[in-house]
Amino acid sequence: MNRTELVDAIAKESKLSKKDIETVLKSFIDVVTGELKAGGKVQLVGFGTFEVAERPAREGRNPQTGATMKIKASKSPKFKAGKALKDQVNA
């Protein structure tokens, strides 16, 4: 499901306009992104948690040449599904 399909599905389910849903979805993405950039996390009880995982610097190998190379430390957003979501998916 892509963004347009998600907006359509939410609009149909909630009986709100697609324009309103698009605004809410954009705001949700902006707020979650801002919180993760600030180093925080967003926890939606029953759904899951958005947080940032820190990856340390390490050495890797170039698969074409086999030469070692340094990989910089980085931050990566991650999502951990909540118990209620897992239960619904597995039901």
HTML snippet that shows the backbone in 3Dmol.js (N, CA, C, O; Angstrom):
<script src="https://3Dmol.org/build/3Dmol-min.js"></script>
<div id="view" style="width:600px;height:400px;position:relative"></div>
<script>
const pdb = `
ATOM      1  N   MET A   1       0.862  -1.173   0.000  1.00  0.00           N
ATOM      2  CA  MET A   1       0.000   0.000   0.000  1.00  0.00           C
ATOM      3  C   MET A   1       0.904   1.230   0.000  1.00  0.00           C
ATOM      4  O   MET A   1       1.797   1.354   0.837  1.00  0.00           O
ATOM      5  N   ASN A   2       0.666   2.122  -0.933  1.00  0.00           N
ATOM      6  CA  ASN A   2       1.443   3.355  -0.964  1.00  0.00           C
ATOM      7  C   ASN A   2       0.669   4.480  -0.260  1.00  0.00           C
ATOM      8  O   ASN A   2      -0.424   4.270   0.265  1.00  0.00           O
ATOM      9  N   ARG A   3       1.259   5.654  -0.267  1.00  0.00           N
ATOM     10  CA  ARG A   3       0.663   6.787   0.461  1.00  0.00           C
ATOM     11  C   ARG A   3      -0.743   7.142  -0.049  1.00  0.00           C
ATOM     12  O   ARG A   3      -1.650   7.383   0.747  1.00  0.00           O
ATOM     13  N   THR A   4      -0.917   7.172  -1.368  1.00  0.00           N
ATOM     14  CA  THR A   4      -2.220   7.518  -1.940  1.00  0.00           C
ATOM     15  C   THR A   4      -3.278   6.493  -1.543  1.00  0.00           C
ATOM     16  O   THR A   4      -4.400   6.851  -1.185  1.00  0.00           O
ATOM     17  N   GLU A   5      -2.914   5.233  -1.610  1.00  0.00           N
ATOM     18  CA  GLU A   5      -3.846   4.175  -1.225  1.00  0.00           C
ATOM     19  C   GLU A   5      -4.179   4.251   0.262  1.00  0.00           C
ATOM     20  O   GLU A   5      -5.315   3.997   0.663  1.00  0.00           O
ATOM     21  N   LEU A   6      -3.187   4.600   1.075  1.00  0.00           N
ATOM     22  CA  LEU A   6      -3.418   4.757   2.513  1.00  0.00           C
ATOM     23  C   LEU A   6      -4.392   5.899   2.779  1.00  0.00           C
ATOM     24  O   LEU A   6      -5.319   5.754   3.576  1.00  0.00           O
ATOM     25  N   VAL A   7      -4.188   7.018   2.123  1.00  0.00           N
ATOM     26  CA  VAL A   7      -5.094   8.167   2.285  1.00  0.00           C
ATOM     27  C   VAL A   7      -6.509   7.780   1.868  1.00  0.00           C
ATOM     28  O   VAL A   7      -7.474   8.106   2.559  1.00  0.00           O
ATOM     29  N   ASP A   8      -6.631   7.089   0.743  1.00  0.00           N
ATOM     30  CA  ASP A   8      -7.952   6.653   0.273  1.00  0.00           C
ATOM     31  C   ASP A   8      -8.630   5.735   1.290  1.00  0.00           C
ATOM     32  O   ASP A   8      -9.816   5.893   1.582  1.00  0.00           O
ATOM     33  N   ALA A   9      -7.878   4.779   1.826  1.00  0.00           N
ATOM     34  CA  ALA A   9      -8.439   3.820   2.778  1.00  0.00           C
ATOM     35  C   ALA A   9      -8.867   4.503   4.076  1.00  0.00           C
ATOM     36  O   ALA A   9      -9.924   4.188   4.623  1.00  0.00           O
ATOM     37  N   ILE A  10      -8.060   5.426   4.566  1.00  0.00           N
ATOM     38  CA  ILE A  10      -8.409   6.135   5.802  1.00  0.00           C
ATOM     39  C   ILE A  10      -9.622   7.037   5.571  1.00  0.00           C
ATOM     40  O   ILE A  10     -10.502   7.126   6.428  1.00  0.00           O
ATOM     41  N   ALA A  11      -9.669   7.698   4.428  1.00  0.00           N
ATOM     42  CA  ALA A  11     -10.811   8.571   4.110  1.00  0.00           C
ATOM     43  C   ALA A  11     -12.101   7.756   4.050  1.00  0.00           C
ATOM     44  O   ALA A  11     -13.141   8.184   4.552  1.00  0.00           O
ATOM     45  N   LYS A  12     -12.024   6.589   3.437  1.00  0.00           N
ATOM     46  CA  LYS A  12     -13.204   5.724   3.337  1.00  0.00           C
ATOM     47  C   LYS A  12     -13.637   5.235   4.725  1.00  0.00           C
ATOM     48  O   LYS A  12     -14.827   5.221   5.041  1.00  0.00           O
ATOM     49  N   GLU A  13     -12.668   4.838   5.545  1.00  0.00           N
ATOM     50  CA  GLU A  13     -12.954   4.324   6.889  1.00  0.00           C
ATOM     51  C   GLU A  13     -13.500   5.410   7.817  1.00  0.00           C
ATOM     52  O   GLU A  13     -14.429   5.162   8.587  1.00  0.00           O
ATOM     53  N   SER A  14     -12.926   6.606   7.745  1.00  0.00           N
ATOM     54  CA  SER A  14     -13.296   7.677   8.679  1.00  0.00           C
ATOM     55  C   SER A  14     -14.398   8.599   8.152  1.00  0.00           C
ATOM     56  O   SER A  14     -14.971   9.386   8.906  1.00  0.00           O
ATOM     57  N   LYS A  15     -14.688   8.497   6.864  1.00  0.00           N
ATOM     58  CA  LYS A  15     -15.687   9.358   6.214  1.00  0.00           C
ATOM     59  C   LYS A  15     -15.282  10.839   6.254  1.00  0.00           C
ATOM     60  O   LYS A  15     -16.139  11.722   6.267  1.00  0.00           O
ATOM     61  N   LEU A  16     -13.979  11.096   6.272  1.00  0.00           N
ATOM     62  CA  LEU A  16     -13.441  12.457   6.179  1.00  0.00           C
ATOM     63  C   LEU A  16     -12.915  12.654   4.767  1.00  0.00           C
ATOM     64  O   LEU A  16     -12.755  11.688   4.021  1.00  0.00           O
ATOM     65  N   SER A  17     -12.649  13.891   4.400  1.00  0.00           N
ATOM     66  CA  SER A  17     -12.165  14.168   3.048  1.00  0.00           C
ATOM     67  C   SER A  17     -10.714  13.715   2.890  1.00  0.00           C
ATOM     68  O   SER A  17      -9.947  13.668   3.851  1.00  0.00           O
ATOM     69  N   LYS A  18     -10.370  13.389   1.664  1.00  0.00           N
ATOM     70  CA  LYS A  18      -8.997  12.982   1.371  1.00  0.00           C
ATOM     71  C   LYS A  18      -8.020  14.114   1.673  1.00  0.00           C
ATOM     72  O   LYS A  18      -6.890  13.873   2.099  1.00  0.00           O
ATOM     73  N   LYS A  19      -8.457  15.335   1.454  1.00  0.00           N
ATOM     74  CA  LYS A  19      -7.599  16.494   1.723  1.00  0.00           C
ATOM     75  C   LYS A  19      -7.276  16.587   3.217  1.00  0.00           C
ATOM     76  O   LYS A  19      -6.133  16.843   3.594  1.00  0.00           O
ATOM     77  N   ASP A  20      -8.287  16.378   4.060  1.00  0.00           N
ATOM     78  CA  ASP A  20      -8.066  16.413   5.512  1.00  0.00           C
ATOM     79  C   ASP A  20      -7.134  15.283   5.954  1.00  0.00           C
ATOM     80  O   ASP A  20      -6.245  15.490   6.779  1.00  0.00           O
ATOM     81  N   ILE A  21      -7.343  14.101   5.404  1.00  0.00           N
ATOM     82  CA  ILE A  21      -6.510  12.952   5.747  1.00  0.00           C
ATOM     83  C   ILE A  21      -5.075  13.183   5.313  1.00  0.00           C
ATOM     84  O   ILE A  21      -4.147  12.860   6.054  1.00  0.00           O
ATOM     85  N   GLU A  22      -4.878  13.736   4.126  1.00  0.00           N
ATOM     86  CA  GLU A  22      -3.534  14.037   3.629  1.00  0.00           C
ATOM     87  C   GLU A  22      -2.830  15.021   4.562  1.00  0.00           C
ATOM     88  O   GLU A  22      -1.641  14.866   4.841  1.00  0.00           O
ATOM     89  N   THR A  23      -3.547  16.019   5.039  1.00  0.00           N
ATOM     90  CA  THR A  23      -2.984  17.005   5.973  1.00  0.00           C
ATOM     91  C   THR A  23      -2.585  16.341   7.287  1.00  0.00           C
ATOM     92  O   THR A  23      -1.502  16.593   7.816  1.00  0.00           O
ATOM     93  N   VAL A  24      -3.462  15.497   7.804  1.00  0.00           N
ATOM     94  CA  VAL A  24      -3.174  14.806   9.067  1.00  0.00           C
ATOM     95  C   VAL A  24      -1.989  13.864   8.900  1.00  0.00           C
ATOM     96  O   VAL A  24      -1.113  13.818   9.763  1.00  0.00           O
ATOM     97  N   LEU A  25      -1.950  13.114   7.803  1.00  0.00           N
ATOM     98  CA  LEU A  25      -0.849  12.180   7.561  1.00  0.00           C
ATOM     99  C   LEU A  25       0.483  12.916   7.438  1.00  0.00           C
ATOM    100  O   LEU A  25       1.491  12.472   7.987  1.00  0.00           O
ATOM    101  N   LYS A  26       0.489  14.043   6.717  1.00  0.00           N
ATOM    102  CA  LYS A  26       1.714  14.836   6.585  1.00  0.00           C
ATOM    103  C   LYS A  26       2.157  15.365   7.946  1.00  0.00           C
ATOM    104  O   LYS A  26       3.346  15.353   8.261  1.00  0.00           O
ATOM    105  N   SER A  27       1.205  15.827   8.749  1.00  0.00           N
ATOM    106  CA  SER A  27       1.530  16.322  10.089  1.00  0.00           C
ATOM    107  C   SER A  27       2.092  15.205  10.964  1.00  0.00           C
ATOM    108  O   SER A  27       3.050  15.418  11.706  1.00  0.00           O
ATOM    109  N   PHE A  28       1.499  14.018  10.878  1.00  0.00           N
ATOM    110  CA  PHE A  28       1.978  12.878  11.653  1.00  0.00           C
ATOM    111  C   PHE A  28       3.423  12.547  11.290  1.00  0.00           C
ATOM    112  O   PHE A  28       4.265  12.351  12.166  1.00  0.00           O
ATOM    113  N   ILE A  29       3.699  12.486   9.987  1.00  0.00           N
ATOM    114  CA  ILE A  29       5.054  12.181   9.524  1.00  0.00           C
ATOM    115  C   ILE A  29       6.032  13.256   9.975  1.00  0.00           C
ATOM    116  O   ILE A  29       7.140  12.937  10.408  1.00  0.00           O
ATOM    117  N   ASP A  30       5.641  14.526   9.880  1.00  0.00           N
ATOM    118  CA  ASP A  30       6.510  15.631  10.296  1.00  0.00           C
ATOM    119  C   ASP A  30       6.809  15.574  11.794  1.00  0.00           C
ATOM    120  O   ASP A  30       7.951  15.783  12.203  1.00  0.00           O
ATOM    121  N   VAL A  31       5.796  15.294  12.613  1.00  0.00           N
ATOM    122  CA  VAL A  31       5.985  15.242  14.064  1.00  0.00           C
ATOM    123  C   VAL A  31       6.879  14.065  14.450  1.00  0.00           C
ATOM    124  O   VAL A  31       7.782  14.221  15.272  1.00  0.00           O
ATOM    125  N   VAL A  32       6.639  12.895  13.870  1.00  0.00           N
ATOM    126  CA  VAL A  32       7.464  11.716  14.177  1.00  0.00           C
ATOM    127  C   VAL A  32       8.907  11.961  13.733  1.00  0.00           C
ATOM    128  O   VAL A  32       9.844  11.668  14.476  1.00  0.00           O
ATOM    129  N   THR A  33       9.086  12.495  12.529  1.00  0.00           N
ATOM    130  CA  THR A  33      10.423  12.785  12.027  1.00  0.00           C
ATOM    131  C   THR A  33      11.154  13.779  12.930  1.00  0.00           C
ATOM    132  O   THR A  33      12.324  13.578  13.253  1.00  0.00           O
ATOM    133  N   GLY A  34      10.477  14.834  13.331  1.00  0.00           N
ATOM    134  CA  GLY A  34      11.082  15.835  14.212  1.00  0.00           C
ATOM    135  C   GLY A  34      11.488  15.250  15.552  1.00  0.00           C
ATOM    136  O   GLY A  34      12.558  15.566  16.073  1.00  0.00           O
ATOM    137  N   GLU A  35      10.639  14.400  16.113  1.00  0.00           N
ATOM    138  CA  GLU A  35      10.953  13.781  17.404  1.00  0.00           C
ATOM    139  C   GLU A  35      12.151  12.838  17.276  1.00  0.00           C
ATOM    140  O   GLU A  35      13.008  12.813  18.160  1.00  0.00           O
ATOM    141  N   LEU A  36      12.222  12.074  16.205  1.00  0.00           N
ATOM    142  CA  LEU A  36      13.353  11.165  16.009  1.00  0.00           C
ATOM    143  C   LEU A  36      14.643  11.932  15.759  1.00  0.00           C
ATOM    144  O   LEU A  36      15.705  11.533  16.237  1.00  0.00           O
ATOM    145  N   LYS A  37      14.560  13.033  15.010  1.00  0.00           N
ATOM    146  CA  LYS A  37      15.746  13.864  14.784  1.00  0.00           C
ATOM    147  C   LYS A  37      16.269  14.446  16.092  1.00  0.00           C
ATOM    148  O   LYS A  37      17.474  14.634  16.259  1.00  0.00           O
ATOM    149  N   ALA A  38      15.355  14.728  17.020  1.00  0.00           N
ATOM    150  CA  ALA A  38      15.740  15.298  18.314  1.00  0.00           C
ATOM    151  C   ALA A  38      16.252  14.219  19.275  1.00  0.00           C
ATOM    152  O   ALA A  38      16.648  14.525  20.399  1.00  0.00           O
ATOM    153  N   GLY A  39      16.244  12.968  18.835  1.00  0.00           N
ATOM    154  CA  GLY A  39      16.758  11.888  19.680  1.00  0.00           C
ATOM    155  C   GLY A  39      15.698  11.216  20.538  1.00  0.00           C
ATOM    156  O   GLY A  39      16.025  10.362  21.361  1.00  0.00           O
ATOM    157  N   GLY A  40      14.447  11.582  20.364  1.00  0.00           N
ATOM    158  CA  GLY A  40      13.372  11.003  21.166  1.00  0.00           C
ATOM    159  C   GLY A  40      12.763   9.788  20.501  1.00  0.00           C
ATOM    160  O   GLY A  40      13.289   9.259  19.523  1.00  0.00           O
ATOM    161  N   LYS A  41      11.643   9.360  21.053  1.00  0.00           N
ATOM    162  CA  LYS A  41      10.911   8.250  20.452  1.00  0.00           C
ATOM    163  C   LYS A  41       9.420   8.537  20.535  1.00  0.00           C
ATOM    164  O   LYS A  41       8.979   9.332  21.364  1.00  0.00           O
ATOM    165  N   VAL A  42       8.654   7.892  19.681  1.00  0.00           N
ATOM    166  CA  VAL A  42       7.205   8.051  19.656  1.00  0.00           C
ATOM    167  C   VAL A  42       6.599   6.683  19.923  1.00  0.00           C
ATOM    168  O   VAL A  42       6.803   5.740  19.159  1.00  0.00           O
ATOM    169  N   GLN A  43       5.852   6.585  21.017  1.00  0.00           N
ATOM    170  CA  GLN A  43       5.257   5.315  21.413  1.00  0.00           C
ATOM    171  C   GLN A  43       3.741   5.401  21.305  1.00  0.00           C
ATOM    172  O   GLN A  43       3.107   6.229  21.959  1.00  0.00           O
ATOM    173  N   LEU A  44       3.171   4.544  20.480  1.00  0.00           N
ATOM    174  CA  LEU A  44       1.722   4.462  20.319  1.00  0.00           C
ATOM    175  C   LEU A  44       1.296   3.137  20.940  1.00  0.00           C
ATOM    176  O   LEU A  44       1.466   2.080  20.332  1.00  0.00           O
ATOM    177  N   VAL A  45       0.749   3.191  22.136  1.00  0.00           N
ATOM    178  CA  VAL A  45       0.404   1.987  22.881  1.00  0.00           C
ATOM    179  C   VAL A  45      -0.532   1.114  22.054  1.00  0.00           C
ATOM    180  O   VAL A  45      -1.534   1.590  21.522  1.00  0.00           O
ATOM    181  N   GLY A  46      -0.196  -0.157  21.952  1.00  0.00           N
ATOM    182  CA  GLY A  46      -0.989  -1.101  21.189  1.00  0.00           C
ATOM    183  C   GLY A  46      -0.598  -1.177  19.720  1.00  0.00           C
ATOM    184  O   GLY A  46      -0.955  -2.137  19.037  1.00  0.00           O
ATOM    185  N   PHE A  47       0.124  -0.190  19.228  1.00  0.00           N
ATOM    186  CA  PHE A  47       0.540  -0.188  17.825  1.00  0.00           C
ATOM    187  C   PHE A  47       2.036  -0.445  17.699  1.00  0.00           C
ATOM    188  O   PHE A  47       2.453  -1.404  17.051  1.00  0.00           O
ATOM    189  N   GLY A  48       2.843   0.414  18.321  1.00  0.00           N
ATOM    190  CA  GLY A  48       4.285   0.224  18.256  1.00  0.00           C
ATOM    191  C   GLY A  48       5.051   1.472  18.636  1.00  0.00           C
ATOM    192  O   GLY A  48       4.477   2.481  19.047  1.00  0.00           O
ATOM    193  N   THR A  49       6.366   1.380  18.489  1.00  0.00           N
ATOM    194  CA  THR A  49       7.260   2.464  18.884  1.00  0.00           C
ATOM    195  C   THR A  49       8.214   2.800  17.743  1.00  0.00           C
ATOM    196  O   THR A  49       8.843   1.916  17.161  1.00  0.00           O
ATOM    197  N   PHE A  50       8.312   4.087  17.434  1.00  0.00           N
ATOM    198  CA  PHE A  50       9.297   4.595  16.486  1.00  0.00           C
ATOM    199  C   PHE A  50      10.455   5.117  17.321  1.00  0.00           C
ATOM    200  O   PHE A  50      10.245   5.913  18.236  1.00  0.00           O
ATOM    201  N   GLU A  51      11.683   4.679  17.018  1.00  0.00           N
ATOM    202  CA  GLU A  51      12.848   5.176  17.744  1.00  0.00           C
ATOM    203  C   GLU A  51      14.069   5.152  16.836  1.00  0.00           C
ATOM    204  O   GLU A  51      14.003   4.676  15.703  1.00  0.00           O
ATOM    205  N   VAL A  52      15.180   5.669  17.343  1.00  0.00           N
ATOM    206  CA  VAL A  52      16.414   5.749  16.570  1.00  0.00           C
ATOM    207  C   VAL A  52      17.416   4.753  17.140  1.00  0.00           C
ATOM    208  O   VAL A  52      17.659   4.717  18.346  1.00  0.00           O
ATOM    209  N   ALA A  53      17.995   3.943  16.251  1.00  0.00           N
ATOM    210  CA  ALA A  53      19.045   3.008  16.639  1.00  0.00           C
ATOM    211  C   ALA A  53      20.378   3.602  16.208  1.00  0.00           C
ATOM    212  O   ALA A  53      20.514   4.098  15.090  1.00  0.00           O
ATOM    213  N   GLU A  54      21.347   3.549  17.090  1.00  0.00           N
ATOM    214  CA  GLU A  54      22.683   4.069  16.780  1.00  0.00           C
ATOM    215  C   GLU A  54      23.558   2.913  16.316  1.00  0.00           C
ATOM    216  O   GLU A  54      23.658   1.887  16.989  1.00  0.00           O
ATOM    217  N   ARG A  55      24.183   3.089  15.173  1.00  0.00           N
ATOM    218  CA  ARG A  55      25.094   2.081  14.642  1.00  0.00           C
ATOM    219  C   ARG A  55      26.515   2.600  14.800  1.00  0.00           C
ATOM    220  O   ARG A  55      26.829   3.681  14.301  1.00  0.00           O
ATOM    221  N   PRO A  56      27.383   1.857  15.481  1.00  0.00           N
ATOM    222  CA  PRO A  56      28.760   2.327  15.669  1.00  0.00           C
ATOM    223  C   PRO A  56      29.570   2.227  14.374  1.00  0.00           C
ATOM    224  O   PRO A  56      29.196   1.508  13.447  1.00  0.00           O
ATOM    225  N   ALA A  57      30.672   2.951  14.328  1.00  0.00           N
ATOM    226  CA  ALA A  57      31.579   2.860  13.189  1.00  0.00           C
ATOM    227  C   ALA A  57      32.175   1.453  13.178  1.00  0.00           C
ATOM    228  O   ALA A  57      32.390   0.846  14.227  1.00  0.00           O
ATOM    229  N   ARG A  58      32.437   0.951  11.975  1.00  0.00           N
ATOM    230  CA  ARG A  58      32.980  -0.403  11.881  1.00  0.00           C
ATOM    231  C   ARG A  58      33.732  -0.553  10.566  1.00  0.00           C
ATOM    232  O   ARG A  58      33.688   0.316   9.696  1.00  0.00           O
ATOM    233  N   GLU A  59      34.422  -1.683  10.449  1.00  0.00           N
ATOM    234  CA  GLU A  59      35.111  -1.981   9.205  1.00  0.00           C
ATOM    235  C   GLU A  59      34.284  -2.965   8.415  1.00  0.00           C
ATOM    236  O   GLU A  59      33.724  -3.911   8.969  1.00  0.00           O
ATOM    237  N   GLY A  60      34.209  -2.740   7.123  1.00  0.00           N
ATOM    238  CA  GLY A  60      33.491  -3.641   6.236  1.00  0.00           C
ATOM    239  C   GLY A  60      34.372  -3.998   5.062  1.00  0.00           C
ATOM    240  O   GLY A  60      35.525  -3.574   4.984  1.00  0.00           O
ATOM    241  N   ARG A  61      33.828  -4.777   4.152  1.00  0.00           N
ATOM    242  CA  ARG A  61      34.579  -5.173   2.967  1.00  0.00           C
ATOM    243  C   ARG A  61      33.812  -4.781   1.710  1.00  0.00           C
ATOM    244  O   ARG A  61      32.589  -4.901   1.642  1.00  0.00           O
ATOM    245  N   ASN A  62      34.558  -4.311   0.724  1.00  0.00           N
ATOM    246  CA  ASN A  62      33.986  -4.036  -0.585  1.00  0.00           C
ATOM    247  C   ASN A  62      33.748  -5.391  -1.245  1.00  0.00           C
ATOM    248  O   ASN A  62      34.705  -6.136  -1.461  1.00  0.00           O
ATOM    249  N   PRO A  63      32.490  -5.736  -1.575  1.00  0.00           N
ATOM    250  CA  PRO A  63      32.229  -7.067  -2.116  1.00  0.00           C
ATOM    251  C   PRO A  63      32.873  -7.325  -3.490  1.00  0.00           C
ATOM    252  O   PRO A  63      33.104  -8.477  -3.855  1.00  0.00           O
ATOM    253  N   GLN A  64      33.161  -6.268  -4.243  1.00  0.00           N
ATOM    254  CA  GLN A  64      33.775  -6.460  -5.564  1.00  0.00           C
ATOM    255  C   GLN A  64      35.270  -6.698  -5.472  1.00  0.00           C
ATOM    256  O   GLN A  64      35.813  -7.546  -6.181  1.00  0.00           O
ATOM    257  N   THR A  65      35.945  -5.943  -4.590  1.00  0.00           N
ATOM    258  CA  THR A  65      37.409  -6.040  -4.527  1.00  0.00           C
ATOM    259  C   THR A  65      37.902  -6.788  -3.294  1.00  0.00           C
ATOM    260  O   THR A  65      39.040  -7.257  -3.274  1.00  0.00           O
ATOM    261  N   GLY A  66      37.081  -6.903  -2.285  1.00  0.00           N
ATOM    262  CA  GLY A  66      37.502  -7.554  -1.044  1.00  0.00           C
ATOM    263  C   GLY A  66      38.316  -6.636  -0.148  1.00  0.00           C
ATOM    264  O   GLY A  66      38.738  -7.048   0.933  1.00  0.00           O
ATOM    265  N   ALA A  67      38.545  -5.401  -0.573  1.00  0.00           N
ATOM    266  CA  ALA A  67      39.326  -4.450   0.218  1.00  0.00           C
ATOM    267  C   ALA A  67      38.526  -4.003   1.445  1.00  0.00           C
ATOM    268  O   ALA A  67      37.308  -3.836   1.376  1.00  0.00           O
ATOM    269  N   THR A  68      39.229  -3.813   2.570  1.00  0.00           N
ATOM    270  CA  THR A  68      38.549  -3.337   3.775  1.00  0.00           C
ATOM    271  C   THR A  68      38.287  -1.842   3.626  1.00  0.00           C
ATOM    272  O   THR A  68      39.042  -1.116   2.979  1.00  0.00           O
ATOM    273  N   MET A  69      37.200  -1.410   4.242  1.00  0.00           N
ATOM    274  CA  MET A  69      36.844   0.005   4.208  1.00  0.00           C
ATOM    275  C   MET A  69      36.179   0.370   5.527  1.00  0.00           C
ATOM    276  O   MET A  69      35.581  -0.477   6.191  1.00  0.00           O
ATOM    277  N   LYS A  70      36.289   1.626   5.893  1.00  0.00           N
ATOM    278  CA  LYS A  70      35.661   2.098   7.127  1.00  0.00           C
ATOM    279  C   LYS A  70      34.235   2.543   6.824  1.00  0.00           C
ATOM    280  O   LYS A  70      33.976   3.255   5.853  1.00  0.00           O
ATOM    281  N   ILE A  71      33.322   2.104   7.682  1.00  0.00           N
ATOM    282  CA  ILE A  71      31.922   2.509   7.573  1.00  0.00           C
ATOM    283  C   ILE A  71      31.650   3.441   8.742  1.00  0.00           C
ATOM    284  O   ILE A  71      31.867   3.074   9.897  1.00  0.00           O
ATOM    285  N   LYS A  72      31.176   4.643   8.448  1.00  0.00           N
ATOM    286  CA  LYS A  72      30.942   5.652   9.479  1.00  0.00           C
ATOM    287  C   LYS A  72      29.819   5.237  10.425  1.00  0.00           C
ATOM    288  O   LYS A  72      28.946   4.445  10.069  1.00  0.00           O
ATOM    289  N   ALA A  73      29.860   5.787  11.636  1.00  0.00           N
ATOM    290  CA  ALA A  73      28.755   5.604  12.578  1.00  0.00           C
ATOM    291  C   ALA A  73      27.527   6.306  12.007  1.00  0.00           C
ATOM    292  O   ALA A  73      27.648   7.325  11.327  1.00  0.00           O
ATOM    293  N   SER A  74      26.359   5.763  12.285  1.00  0.00           N
ATOM    294  CA  SER A  74      25.141   6.369  11.754  1.00  0.00           C
ATOM    295  C   SER A  74      23.965   6.123  12.685  1.00  0.00           C
ATOM    296  O   SER A  74      24.032   5.307  13.605  1.00  0.00           O
ATOM    297  N   LYS A  75      22.905   6.836  12.425  1.00  0.00           N
ATOM    298  CA  LYS A  75      21.653   6.655  13.150  1.00  0.00           C
ATOM    299  C   LYS A  75      20.633   6.147  12.147  1.00  0.00           C
ATOM    300  O   LYS A  75      20.608   6.581  10.995  1.00  0.00           O
ATOM    301  N   SER A  76      19.792   5.222  12.596  1.00  0.00           N
ATOM    302  CA  SER A  76      18.806   4.641  11.702  1.00  0.00           C
ATOM    303  C   SER A  76      17.455   4.572  12.411  1.00  0.00           C
ATOM    304  O   SER A  76      17.370   4.061  13.527  1.00  0.00           O
ATOM    305  N   PRO A  77      16.396   5.081  11.771  1.00  0.00           N
ATOM    306  CA  PRO A  77      15.081   4.975  12.398  1.00  0.00           C
ATOM    307  C   PRO A  77      14.610   3.526  12.373  1.00  0.00           C
ATOM    308  O   PRO A  77      14.878   2.792  11.421  1.00  0.00           O
ATOM    309  N   LYS A  78      13.906   3.119  13.429  1.00  0.00           N
ATOM    310  CA  LYS A  78      13.360   1.764  13.442  1.00  0.00           C
ATOM    311  C   LYS A  78      11.975   1.780  14.070  1.00  0.00           C
ATOM    312  O   LYS A  78      11.618   2.692  14.816  1.00  0.00           O
ATOM    313  N   PHE A  79      11.219   0.765  13.755  1.00  0.00           N
ATOM    314  CA  PHE A  79       9.872   0.609  14.287  1.00  0.00           C
ATOM    315  C   PHE A  79       9.780  -0.748  14.954  1.00  0.00           C
ATOM    316  O   PHE A  79      10.150  -1.766  14.369  1.00  0.00           O
ATOM    317  N   LYS A  80       9.289  -0.755  16.168  1.00  0.00           N
ATOM    318  CA  LYS A  80       9.081  -2.010  16.892  1.00  0.00           C
ATOM    319  C   LYS A  80       7.584  -2.158  17.115  1.00  0.00           C
ATOM    320  O   LYS A  80       6.964  -1.326  17.777  1.00  0.00           O
ATOM    321  N   ALA A  81       7.010  -3.210  16.567  1.00  0.00           N
ATOM    322  CA  ALA A  81       5.569  -3.428  16.667  1.00  0.00           C
ATOM    323  C   ALA A  81       5.182  -3.745  18.107  1.00  0.00           C
ATOM    324  O   ALA A  81       5.910  -4.433  18.823  1.00  0.00           O
ATOM    325  N   GLY A  82       4.019  -3.231  18.521  1.00  0.00           N
ATOM    326  CA  GLY A  82       3.484  -3.501  19.849  1.00  0.00           C
ATOM    327  C   GLY A  82       2.780  -4.846  19.893  1.00  0.00           C
ATOM    328  O   GLY A  82       2.493  -5.445  18.856  1.00  0.00           O
ATOM    329  N   LYS A  83       2.507  -5.310  21.095  1.00  0.00           N
ATOM    330  CA  LYS A  83       1.890  -6.620  21.287  1.00  0.00           C
ATOM    331  C   LYS A  83       0.523  -6.724  20.612  1.00  0.00           C
ATOM    332  O   LYS A  83       0.231  -7.733  19.971  1.00  0.00           O
ATOM    333  N   ALA A  84      -0.303  -5.711  20.743  1.00  0.00           N
ATOM    334  CA  ALA A  84      -1.644  -5.757  20.141  1.00  0.00           C
ATOM    335  C   ALA A  84      -1.549  -5.878  18.617  1.00  0.00           C
ATOM    336  O   ALA A  84      -2.315  -6.631  18.015  1.00  0.00           O
ATOM    337  N   LEU A  85      -0.632  -5.155  17.990  1.00  0.00           N
ATOM    338  CA  LEU A  85      -0.455  -5.233  16.541  1.00  0.00           C
ATOM    339  C   LEU A  85       0.023  -6.620  16.144  1.00  0.00           C
ATOM    340  O   LEU A  85      -0.477  -7.194  15.177  1.00  0.00           O
ATOM    341  N   LYS A  86       0.989  -7.165  16.882  1.00  0.00           N
ATOM    342  CA  LYS A  86       1.498  -8.501  16.596  1.00  0.00           C
ATOM    343  C   LYS A  86       0.376  -9.530  16.713  1.00  0.00           C
ATOM    344  O   LYS A  86       0.256 -10.422  15.873  1.00  0.00           O
ATOM    345  N   ASP A  87      -0.440  -9.403  17.754  1.00  0.00           N
ATOM    346  CA  ASP A  87      -1.545 -10.343  17.961  1.00  0.00           C
ATOM    347  C   ASP A  87      -2.548 -10.281  16.824  1.00  0.00           C
ATOM    348  O   ASP A  87      -3.043 -11.316  16.376  1.00  0.00           O
ATOM    349  N   GLN A  88      -2.859  -9.066  16.347  1.00  0.00           N
ATOM    350  CA  GLN A  88      -3.808  -8.906  15.232  1.00  0.00           C
ATOM    351  C   GLN A  88      -3.261  -9.516  13.943  1.00  0.00           C
ATOM    352  O   GLN A  88      -4.002 -10.154  13.195  1.00  0.00           O
ATOM    353  N   VAL A  89      -1.970  -9.324  13.682  1.00  0.00           N
ATOM    354  CA  VAL A  89      -1.358  -9.858  12.470  1.00  0.00           C
ATOM    355  C   VAL A  89      -1.320 -11.385  12.524  1.00  0.00           C
ATOM    356  O   VAL A  89      -1.511 -12.047  11.504  1.00  0.00           O
ATOM    357  N   ASN A  90      -1.078 -11.936  13.691  1.00  0.00           N
ATOM    358  CA  ASN A  90      -0.963 -13.389  13.837  1.00  0.00           C
ATOM    359  C   ASN A  90      -2.292 -14.093  14.053  1.00  0.00           C
ATOM    360  O   ASN A  90      -2.332 -15.322  14.116  1.00  0.00           O
ATOM    361  N   ALA A  91      -3.381 -13.338  14.169  1.00  0.00           N
ATOM    362  CA  ALA A  91      -4.689 -13.959  14.432  1.00  0.00           C
ATOM    363  C   ALA A  91      -5.263 -14.607  13.183  1.00  0.00           C
ATOM    364  O   ALA A  91      -6.355 -15.174  13.228  1.00  0.00           O
TER     365      ALA A  91
END
`;
const viewer = $3Dmol.createViewer("view");
viewer.addModel(pdb, "pdb");
viewer.setStyle({}, {cartoon: {color: "spectrum"}});
viewer.zoomTo();
viewer.render();
</script>
